[in-house]
Amino acid sequence: MMKVIGELIKDNINIDDKVICESMMTAAKDGALLYLNSAITSTTPELRAIYTAAVGQMLEGDAASQHCLSRKIG
């Protein structure tokens, strides 16, 4: 059953590495913006610290993925 669904999706959508990379980068950007906005508008120092740390982790993950992806595509 899963093979049939996979075949249907593959026939209708052309997904290559560039599309996957763009999707990953968009998701990372959106996540970082969410945490950044939360850090800026947080009401307590504890929440601000949690959200700021999350922004840092998102940026580190994005940098690592961009490095790997640039080697794969470029």
Secondary structure, DSSP 8 states (H G I E B T S, - for coil): -HHHHHHHHHHH----HHHHHHHHHHHHHHHHHHHHHHHHH-SSHHHHHHHHHHHHHHHHHHHHHHHHHHHHH-
